């Protein structure tokens, strides 16, 4: 009987040891689940991908309840027509907040008026970053204003996202300014599309150019000349510039007419584009007009020009967003949703203004970025998500146009989110743009 007692005691001892070891191992697993990423952004190896995504990480401007964003627009001054973009963006974020926000957090969008003055832009952005403590800066408008804050935001490593300008430099060398990204098609590519159209439709065209004498205007002209190549000096017969402080561009338009040009490349912001269209008619000049896309708004540019007697029968531009005033989109679900949004959240805005549908679309793009960021609301991760968009479809963009980006450390960095456009001709009697031809993928033409 002694033998069985000894075996029983040994078995009981082994069982107790096994239970202690099992409990110890189980305790380690539970501890790992509760660990947060170590300093420097590293994550404990024991964490699963799902657990990593749930970990909350914040930089200045983000919290459990809020995502603070800054934006600067010309709500007044010579480019005030663009101010409605900021109001549309703000209205979109209001809608998002009413629907529960982004992953449970509300967006606080703080905007400032720079009057399209780079000096004021610098002051406004410094206030947003240093006083308002925003997480990042979004959709600030204009090439000169964004150029003025470009270096500052990159030095501070603050995302400078989806700027409201098509300057080619925002994506030309992303390694030098990795925190800045455009959104719309770049100006030089748009110019190349006009040159392609001229080569087919008006191979012997004589072109006169009016452009704003700053980075914005020069970028369009540089792209036009690049696309023409060796023919540039033969095709372009006259150039004239204006400053945003000028009272009018009437004198410049008269000079361009005297050149004998039969084609007018109009590179101007809304106020001056309207003036130029009216001036050309008043002096009896009837060229084919290539109107840069930033001034294609019917309510802000073409309607005011028509009211002053401008001949709008031969104007060409490019589109990448659906025109909400175009009857062809009357039953389009995306445009219907946009119009419902405008009626509820921005009733004082013009529903047919292309600037408002632009604001709606770019805000929608940012919301996708913030959703993808999850609970990791660091500036580094916001940039990572913005530069990792794959075939994102924003429904108010023209059919077939997708948003794609890639980061600076990829094999082919891509900071040009939208790279497709379609030509359109203005129809004065119907007060709408008529699209023609196919959607042109600009990326394949670079």
N, C-alpha and C positions, 0 to 999 in steps of 0.2 A: 504493500500500500504506500510505502514511502516514495517509490519511483513516480507514480502518477502525480503526487503532490508537488515534487520538484519540477516536473514538466509544466504543470499548471501555472506555477509561480513564474517560470520563465516566459511562458506565452503571455501572461498578463503584463509583464515588464515590457516586452516587445510592442505590445499593443499601445501601451501608454506613450512610449517613445514615438511611435508612428503618429499618434494624435498630436503630440506637441510639434513635430516637424511639419505636419500638414497645416496646423494653425499658423505656424510661422510663415510658411509659404503663402498662405492665403492673405495674411496681413500685408505682405510685401506687394501683392497684386493690387490691393485696395489703395495702398499709399501711392502707387504709381498713377492710378487713375486720377488722383487729386492733384498731381504735380502740375504746375504751370511751367511754360517755357523758361529756360534759364536765361540769364543775361546774354544779350547779343542775338536773341531771336532763335536760339537752338531749342529743340524740343526733345524731351526724354525719349529714349529709344523704345521704351515699353508702351508709349502711347499709340493708339490706332489712329488712322487718318480721320475718322469721325470725331475722336476725342480732340485731335489737333484743331479741327475746324471750330469746335465749340469753345475753345480757349479764348477768353476776351483779352485783347491787346489794344491799347489806345495811345494815340499821340494827342498833342494839344488840339482841342477843337472837337474831340469825340468823347462820348461817355455812354453809359447804359441807356440813356434816354435821348441823346442829341447828336446830330452831325452838323457841325457849323461850317458853312461854306461862304466864300466871299466872291463878289463879282462887281465889275466896273463897266458902266455904259454911258454913252452921251445922251442923258435924258434932256439936255438942253444944248444950245450951241449949233454950229453949222451942220452937224450930222445927227441932229435930234430925231430924225425919222427912224433911226436904228434903235432908239430908246425903247420902243415897243417890244423888242426882243427880250430885254431884261424883264419887262412886265409879264410877258408870256411865260418865261422860265419860272418866275416867282409864282405865277398862278398854277403852273404844273406841279410845283413842289407842294403848294397848298392842297391840291387834290390828293397827292400821294400821302400827305400827312393825315388827311381826313379818312383815308382808306387804311390807316394803321402804320404808316411810315415805312421805313426800310429795316427789316428784321427787328421791328418793334421800336425803332428810334425815329424821332421826328427830325426833319431837315429844317435848320435855321439858315435862311439865305439872306445875307447882309449885302446890300448893294450900295454903290456910291456913284455920283455923277462927276465925270471928269471933263465934260464938255468937249470931248475929242481932243483934249490938250495933253500931250505926253507928260508935261510937268505936273499937271493935276493928277494924272494916272499914278505917277510915282508916289505922290503924297497919299493918295487914296489906298493904294496897295500896302504901303507901309502901315497905315492905320489898321487895315484889315488884319495884317499879320501880327503886328506888335501890340496893338491895343485890343482889337476884337478877338484875337487869338483863334483865327479860323484854321480849320484842318488843311484846307487847300483853296486855291483860287480857280474859278471856273468861268469860262466863256467871256472873259473880258474882250471888249470889242475894239477892232481897228488895228491896222498894222503899225503905225507910229506909236500908239499907246502901248501895245504889247512889246514892241521893241525896247521901249524905255524901261520895262520891268523884267525883261527876259533874264538878264544876268543876275539881278538881285534874287529872284525866286529860285534860280538854279543854284546859286551860292548857298542859299538857305535850305536847299533840298526840300522845297515845297512844291507839290504837284501844281502845274500851271496848265490846266486841262481844257481841251476842246475850245481853244481860243476862236473868237468870231472874226476870223480873217483867213483868207486863202493864200497868204504869202507862202511861197515855195520853201522859204528857209526853215519853217517850223518842222519840216520833215527831211530836209536835204542832208543834214549832218546831225542826227540825233545823239551821237556820242558826245558832241561838244556841249549840248544842252538837253540832257536826257529827261529833265523834269517838265519840259514844254511839249505840248502836242496840239496840232490843229484838229479840225473835224471835217470841214467842207473840202471839195476839190480845190487844188491849188491853182493860183492865177496863171502861172506860166503854162500849165497844161490846158487851161481854158483857152488861152491865146492860140495855142497850137491847133486846137479844134477849129477856130475861126480860119486859120491859115489853110487848113485842110479843105474846108468848105470853099474858100476863095479859089483854090487851085482847081477845083472841079467846076464851080459855077461861074467864076469871074477870073479866069487865068491872066487877063491883062489889066487887072484892077490897079488903080492909082489910089493909094491910101493916105489919108490925113489923120493924124492922131491928136486927140486932146487928152491930157492926163494930169492927175493930181501930182504936184511936184514933191513927192515924198516916197518912202519905201513901197507903199501900196501901189501907186501909179507906175513907178519905175519897174516893179516886178512884172506887171502885165506887159509893158513895152519890151522888156528884155526877153520874155517868153515869145512874143510875137516875132522879134528879130531873129531869135534862135531858130524858130520854126521856118522862117523864110530863108535862112542861110545866106548864101552868096547873093541872092536876089533882093535882099533887104533894101539896099541903097537904090534899087530901081523901082521897087514897089512902093516904098514909103516916100512920098513927095513933100510932106510937111509935118512938123511936130509943133505943138504948142502946149504950154503948161499953165496951171493956175495954182494958187495957194488957198487954203481953207479960209483965209482972212479976206479974200477978194470979195468985192460986192457982187460982181457978175463975171460971166465968161463971154459976153457978147463980142468983145473986141477980138478974142482969140478965135472964135468961130468964124468971124469975118476974114481973118488972116488965112484960115484953113481953106475957106471957099476959094480964095484968090489963087490957091495953088493949082486949081484945076482938078482936084481929086474927085473921083466918083464914088469913093467909099470912105466912110467916116467911122473910125474906131474910137468909140466914146468910153473913156476910162474915167469915171467920175462917181462920186457919192451922190445920193438922191437929189439934194438941193441943186447942185451944179449940173447934174444930168438933165433935170427938168429945164433949167435955163438954156442949156445947149440945144435941146430939141426945139424949143420955142424960137431961139435965135436963128437956127438954120432955116426954119420956115419963113421967118420974117424977112430974111435977105434973099429968099428965092433959091436956096441951095437944097437940092433933092437927091442926096447921095444914098447909097445903101448904108444903113447904120448898123454897126456891130456894137451892141450895148452890153457892157460888162454885167455879169449876172448879179452883182451886188446892188444894182439899181434897176432890177426888172420888176419891182413892185408896181402893180397897177394903181392902187390907191395913193401911194406916196410919190410916184414919179409920172406915170403915163396919164392918169386922170387929170392931174394938175396941168400937165403939158397940153392935153387936149382942150381943156377949158380956156387956155390962152391961144388956141388956134393952131397948135403944132400939127404938122403932117406926120402921122405915125404909121404910114402904109408900108414902109419898107425897113422894118427893124428886125434884126436877128439877135438871139441870145442863146444861152445854154441853161438847162434845167437838170436837177438831180432830185428835186422834191416835187411832189404833186402840187399843182396849182389849185387851191381850194375854190377859186372862182371859175374854174374850167368845168363846163357842163359834163364833160366826159367822166368826171369823178363824182357826179351827183349821187350815184347809188353805191359808191365805193365805201365799204364798211369802215376803213381807216379814216377817211375824210368825214364820214358821218360822226365817228367817235370824236374826232378833233372839233367839229362844229358844236357837238353837245358840250364838250369841255369848255369851249369859248363862251357859250351861252351861260354856263353856270359859274365859271371861275374867272372869266375876264370879259364880262359883258360890254364894257366900254371900249374894248379893242375891236378893230375891224377884222371880221372873220375871214375876209377874202385877201387880207394882206399877207403876202408870202413871208414877210419878216416874222409874223406870228406863228405860222406853221413851222418855220425854221426853229424858233425858240422851243416849240412843243417837241420837235424831233430831237434836238440836241439835249434837252432835259431828259427825255426818255432814254437816250443813250447813257447818260450819266447814271440814271437809276439802275440800269442793268449792271454797270460797273460796281455800284455800291452794294447791290444784292450779292454779286459774286464775291465781294470782299468779306462777307459774313461778319463774324465778330472780331476779325483782325483789322481794325480801323487805324492802322499806322499809315503814315505817308508813303512808306516804301511799298506796302501792300496795295494801296490805292493805285499807285503808279503801275505796279505789276499787273493788276486787273485791267487797267485801261490799255495796256500794251499787249494784252493777251486775248483780244476779241477775235473770235473765229466765226465767220459767216453770220454775223448778227444781222437780223432783219428788222428794220424799223419800218412799219407798214406805210407811213406817209412818204417814204422815199419812192421814187419811180420803180416799177416792177423790174426785178432782176438786179437791183443794186443792193449789195451787201456790205457790211462794215467789217474790215479785217485789219488787225494790227499785230505787230510782233516786237519784242523788246530789243534793247541795244545789244544784249549778249547773245542774241540768236544769230544764225548763219546769215539771215537776210533781214536786218532791222527794218521795220515798216511803221513810220509815224504819219502815214497818210491814210486815215480811216476810210474815206470815201474817194474812190478813184474811177468813177464812171459818170458820164453826163450825156444828155441828148439835146440836139438843137431844136429851137422853136422859133416861129415867126409870129409877130404880133398881128392880131386880127382886130382892127379898130371898130368895125361895125358890130362885132359880137363882144368887144371889150374883153378879149381873152388871148392867151398864147396858144398857138397850134403847134404841137410837137410834130416833128418830121424826122425821117431817117431812123436809124437804129441807135440804141444806147451804146455809146462809145466807151470802151474800157481804156481809160487813160494810162493805166499802169503798163499796158502792153505797148504803149507808144513812147515810153521813156528809154 
